Amino acid sequence: MATARQPKEKRAKGESRPRRARDSLNRETILAAAEKIALRDGLDALTFQEIGDELQAHPTSIYRHFKDKDELLLELVDGLRARSYGGSVTPTDDWRADLRTISQRVREHYLRYAPFAQQMVMRTTRRPVEFSNVEFTLDAVRRAGVDDNEVAAVQRALGNFVRAVASLEAAFHTLDPDVRRRDELAWQVEYRQLDPEKYPTIAHFADHLPSLGDPIAFDLGMEMMLDAIEARAARSRARQGVDQTGDEPGPLGE
């Protein structure tokens, strides 16, 4: 979890800072330092000055490898995605299983990098892992039987659901432990103590309310999305059948 940043120790007057050799930096070294800073202090602290301090290098030397902070940030995000799930998912003959698998990998990714999940969730990296992810999910949605005119929109809707819920779950894990504990207790204790006359529906379902950390919100939501895709594909096939025959089906499908 990102923690409050501590003030830097001031160097004694006239004390020189040790510097790296001029040609000892490369993109991998810089990205490793950037990841360390981001995990420790959050993405807002990720500046060329901070990276230079981390590497004992002059900040301007980083510009030889990245034109600006945003290029470095996108490279970092895509690299973290590659580490989480890049190349780990291959298509099968089951489109539902494929979408379920890649979605779980994405969820695990945001939980792994929870301190800055919210900041990277909507970035478009335009890099290999993102391209592979989009290719994989578009193909799975098409194999489900969704009409070609809707495949891209369905893929986007699914992706937005996965990233939104996963990053929300990640944000919960970054809360102060005491705050997180109080929020959990509210669902486990306070909701069960509500006046059933005033809140009869809550009282009816009080023993079934999942905890905030329960993965059922993601898992059940994912199954609902897959069911919706399957239903949409079925309607698409039905429309195609009508178009091919030119007749509306009878009440019993005759």
C-alpha positions in Angstrom: 0.0 0.0 0.0 1.2 3.5 -0.7 2.2 5.2 2.4 2.7 8.8 3.4 5.9 10.1 2.0 8.6 11.0 4.5 10.6 14.2 4.1 14.0 13.7 2.5 17.0 14.2 4.7 18.9 17.4 3.8 22.5 16.9 2.7 25.2 18.9 4.5 26.2 22.0 2.7 28.8 21.2 0.1 28.1 17.5 0.2 28.1 16.0 -3.2 25.7 13.4 -4.4 27.2 10.2 -5.8 26.2 9.7 -9.4 25.9 6.7 -11.7 28.2 6.2 -14.6 26.8 8.1 -17.6 25.9 5.0 -19.7 24.8 2.7 -16.9 21.1 3.5 -17.3 18.7 1.5 -19.6 14.9 1.3 -19.9 14.7 -1.8 -17.7 16.7 -0.2 -14.9 14.5 2.9 -15.1 11.2 1.0 -15.1 12.3 -1.1 -12.1 13.0 2.1 -10.2 9.7 3.6 -11.3 7.8 0.5 -10.1 9.5 0.7 -6.7 8.6 4.3 -6.3 5.0 3.7 -7.5 4.5 0.8 -5.1 6.0 2.8 -2.2 4.5 6.3 -2.8 1.9 6.0 -5.5 1.9 7.1 -9.2 1.6 10.8 -8.2 5.1 10.6 -6.8 6.5 9.2 -10.0 8.6 12.0 -11.4 11.9 12.0 -13.3 13.4 13.7 -10.2 12.3 10.9 -7.9 13.6 8.2 -10.3 16.9 10.1 -10.6 17.2 10.2 -6.8 16.4 6.5 -6.6 19.0 5.6 -9.2 21.5 8.2 -8.1 21.4 9.6 -11.6 20.6 13.1 -13.0 16.9 13.3 -14.0 17.8 14.6 -17.4 19.6 11.3 -18.2 16.1 9.6 -18.2 15.1 11.6 -21.2 17.5 9.6 -23.3 15.2 6.6 -22.8 11.7 8.2 -22.4 10.5 11.4 -24.0 8.3 12.3 -21.0 6.6 10.9 -17.9 3.5 9.7 -19.7 5.6 7.5 -22.1 7.3 6.0 -19.0 4.0 5.5 -17.2 2.4 3.7 -20.2 5.5 1.5 -20.5 5.3 0.7 -16.8 1.6 -0.2 -16.9 2.0 -2.5 -19.9 5.0 -4.1 -18.4 3.1 -4.8 -15.2 0.2 -6.3 -17.2 2.7 -8.5 -19.0 4.0 -9.8 -15.7 0.4 -10.4 -14.4 -1.1 -12.2 -17.4 0.8 -11.5 -20.6 1.0 -14.7 -22.7 -0.7 -16.7 -20.0 -4.0 -17.1 -21.7 -4.6 -19.0 -24.9 -8.0 -19.5 -26.7 -9.9 -22.7 -26.2 -13.1 -24.0 -27.7 -15.1 -22.6 -24.8 -15.7 -18.8 -25.2 -17.2 -18.5 -21.8 -14.2 -20.1 -20.1 -11.9 -17.9 -22.1 -13.6 -14.6 -21.0 -13.9 -15.9 -17.5 -10.2 -16.7 -17.4 -8.9 -13.4 -18.8 -11.3 -11.4 -16.6 -9.9 -13.2 -13.5 -6.4 -12.5 -14.6 -7.2 -8.8 -15.0 -8.9 -8.8 -11.5 -5.8 -10.4 -9.9 -3.6 -7.8 -11.7 -5.5 -4.8 -10.1 -5.4 -6.5 -6.7 -1.7 -7.1 -7.0 -1.1 -3.4 -7.7 -3.9 -2.1 -5.6 -2.1 1.1 -4.4 -2.4 2.6 -7.9 -5.1 0.5 -9.5 -7.5 3.5 -9.7 -4.9 5.6 -11.6 -4.0 3.0 -14.2 -7.5 1.5 -14.8 -8.5 3.8 -17.7 -5.2 4.3 -19.4 -4.8 3.1 -22.9 -1.2 1.9 -23.3 -1.2 1.2 -27.0 1.3 -1.6 -26.4 1.6 -5.3 -27.0 -0.1 -6.7 -23.9 -3.1 -4.4 -24.4 -3.3 -5.3 -28.0 -3.2 -9.0 -27.2 -5.9 -8.6 -24.5 -8.3 -6.8 -26.9 -7.6 -9.3 -29.7 -8.3 -12.2 -27.3 -11.6 -10.8 -25.9 -12.9 -9.6 -29.2 -12.3 -13.1 -30.7 -14.1 -14.8 -27.7 -17.1 -12.5 -28.0 -17.4 -13.2 -31.7 -17.1 -16.9 -31.1 -20.0 -16.6 -28.7 -22.2 -15.7 -31.8 -22.7 -12.0 -31.1 -23.6 -10.1 -34.3 -20.5 -8.5 -35.9 -22.1 -5.1 -35.6 -22.2 -5.5 -31.8 -19.0 -7.4 -31.0 -16.8 -4.4 -30.3 -19.5 -2.7 -28.1 -20.1 -5.9 -26.1 -16.3 -6.4 -25.6 -16.0 -2.8 -24.3 -19.0 -3.2 -22.0 -17.4 -6.4 -20.5 -14.0 -4.8 -20.2 -15.5 -1.8 -18.4 -17.3 -4.1 -16.0 -14.2 -6.1 -15.2 -11.9 -3.1 -14.7 -14.4 -1.1 -12.7 -15.3 -3.9 -10.2 -11.7 -5.0 -10.0 -10.3 -1.5 -9.3 -13.1 -0.9 -6.8 -12.1 -4.0 -5.0 -8.5 -3.0 -5.1 -9.4 0.4 -3.7 -11.1 -1.2 -0.7 -7.9 -3.1 0.1 -5.9 0.1 0.2 -8.1 1.6 2.9 -6.6 2.0 6.4 -7.0 -1.4 8.1 -9.2 0.1 10.9 -11.4 1.8 8.3 -11.7 -1.4 6.3 -12.6 -3.4 9.5 -15.3 -0.9 10.5 -16.9 -1.0 7.0 -16.9 -4.8 7.1 -18.5 -4.9 10.5 -21.2 -2.6 9.3 -22.4 -5.3 6.9 -21.9 -8.1 9.4 -23.4 -6.5 12.5 -25.1 -3.1 12.0 -27.2 -4.2 9.0 -28.4 -7.2 11.0 -29.5 -4.8 13.8 -31.7 -2.6 11.7 -35.4 -2.2 12.6 -37.2 -4.8 10.5 -40.3 -2.7 10.5 -38.5 0.1 8.8 -36.2 -2.0 6.6 -38.1 -5.3 6.1 -36.2 -6.3 2.9 -32.8 -5.8 4.5 -34.0 -7.7 7.5 -35.1 -10.6 5.3 -31.8 -10.8 3.6 -29.5 -9.8 6.5 -28.0 -13.2 6.9 -27.1 -13.4 3.2 -25.3 -10.1 2.8 -21.8 -10.8 1.5 -18.8 -9.1 3.1 -17.1 -6.3 1.2 -14.1 -8.5 0.6 -16.2 -11.4 -0.7 -15.3 -12.1 -4.4 -18.9 -13.1 -5.1 -19.6 -9.6 -6.3 -17.1 -10.1 -9.1 -17.7 -13.8 -9.8 -21.5 -13.5 -9.9 -21.4 -10.2 -11.9 -19.1 -12.0 -14.4 -21.5 -14.9 -14.8 -24.3 -12.4 -15.3 -22.3 -10.7 -18.0 -21.6 -14.0 -19.7 -25.3 -14.9 -19.6 -26.2 -11.6 -21.2 -23.6 -12.2 -24.0 -25.1 -15.6 -24.6 -28.6 -14.3 -24.7 -27.6 -11.5 -27.1 -25.9 -14.1 -29.3 -29.1 -16.2 -29.3 -31.2 -13.2 -30.4 -28.7 -12.5 -33.1 -29.0 -16.1 -34.4 -32.8 -15.9 -34.2 -32.7 -12.7 -36.3 -30.4 -14.3 -38.8 -32.8 -17.2 -39.1 -35.7 -14.9 -39.8 -33.7 -12.9 -42.4 -32.7 -16.1 -44.2 -36.2 -17.6 -44.3 -38.1 -14.3 -44.6 -40.8 -15.7 -42.3 -41.5 -14.9 -38.6 -41.5 -18.0 -36.4 -44.8 -19.3 -35.1 -45.7 -19.2 -31.4 -44.1 -22.6 -30.9 -41.2 -22.0 -33.2 -42.9 -23.9 -36.1 
